[in-house]
Amino acid sequence: VWHVAAIRYWRERWGARLIGISHGVLELRVERRPKTRDAAIALAQEQYVYCADIVDQGVGDIATLAHYLMVSDWWYFWWD
């Protein structure tokens, strides 16, 4: 239920579409990226709450994730 709610919210806000799903991995493509640093930081914090691994085992910090969200149409989430 949590995954469905998060994807639905991100679809409404960012035009996110589920592209791929497998055991422990979600891949989304977005139509609208955050346009400001503040919006990107807020989104990165939301995504960190949803999936801490993308920061803790991935990009390393919220600021780096925020930058990535501003330049890419692809979002990846995974859980170990």
Secondary structure as UniProt FT lines:
FT   HELIX           2..14
FT   STRAND          17..22
FT   TURN            23..24
FT   STRAND          25..29
FT   HELIX           37..50
FT   HELIX           53..54
FT   HELIX           55..59
FT   HELIX           62..71
FT   STRAND          74..78
//
